[in-house]
Amino acid sequence: MVGFDDAAIVGLIMALVEAAKRTGMPARFAPLLALVLGIGAGVFFIAPGDYAQGILFGIALGLSAVGLYSGTKNVVRKEE
């Protein structure tokens, strides 16, 4: 069940990814960064000790932060 803390983590991931983009990271890598941050948050904050559940929750957090469709489109799109 997704709770308030999970929504706050999604917002934090979005903010961190946006900060990374503003400091020079190419936008096409934003979904990958969101996914890595989501998995990290899932493993360390959401389900510490249960890595499988943490990774699954982390993937959901990262995809929620970036948007599944737009994230996939940005990774596949070539650099303009």
C-alpha positions in Angstrom: 0.0 0.0 0.0 1.4 3.4 -1.0 1.4 5.9 1.8 2.2 9.5 2.4 5.9 8.7 2.9 6.1 7.0 -0.5 4.6 10.1 -2.2 7.1 12.3 -0.4 9.9 10.0 -1.7 8.6 10.3 -5.2 8.6 14.1 -4.9 12.2 14.0 -3.6 13.3 11.8 -6.5 11.7 14.2 -8.9 13.5 17.2 -7.3 16.9 15.4 -7.3 16.5 14.4 -11.0 15.6 18.0 -11.9 18.6 19.3 -10.0 20.8 16.9 -11.8 19.4 18.0 -15.2 20.0 21.6 -14.3 23.6 20.9 -13.4 24.4 19.5 -16.8 23.1 15.9 -16.9 21.5 15.1 -20.3 17.7 14.9 -20.0 17.7 11.5 -21.7 19.4 10.0 -18.6 16.8 11.4 -16.2 14.7 8.2 -16.2 17.7 6.0 -15.4 18.7 8.3 -12.5 15.1 8.3 -11.2 15.1 4.5 -11.4 18.4 4.2 -9.5 17.3 6.7 -6.8 14.0 4.9 -6.5 15.6 1.5 -6.1 18.0 3.0 -3.5 15.0 4.5 -1.6 13.1 1.2 -1.8 16.0 -0.9 -0.5 17.1 1.5 2.3 13.8 3.3 3.4 10.7 1.4 2.3 11.7 -2.3 2.9 15.1 -2.4 4.7 16.3 -6.0 4.9 13.9 -7.3 2.3 15.9 -6.6 -0.9 13.4 -8.1 -3.4 10.5 -6.1 -2.0 12.7 -3.0 -1.8 13.8 -3.3 -5.4 10.2 -3.8 -6.6 8.9 -0.8 -4.6 11.9 1.2 -5.7 11.2 0.5 -9.4 7.6 1.7 -8.8 8.9 4.8 -7.0 11.3 5.7 -9.8 8.8 5.1 -12.6 6.3 7.2 -10.7 8.7 10.0 -10.5 9.6 10.1 -14.1 6.5 8.7 -15.8 6.7 5.4 -17.6 5.9 6.5 -21.1 7.9 9.8 -21.2 10.8 8.1 -19.5 11.1 5.3 -22.0 10.7 7.9 -24.9 13.6 10.0 -23.5 16.0 7.1 -23.2 15.3 5.8 -26.7 15.4 9.2 -28.4 18.7 10.2 -29.8 20.6 13.3 -28.7 19.4 16.3 -30.6 
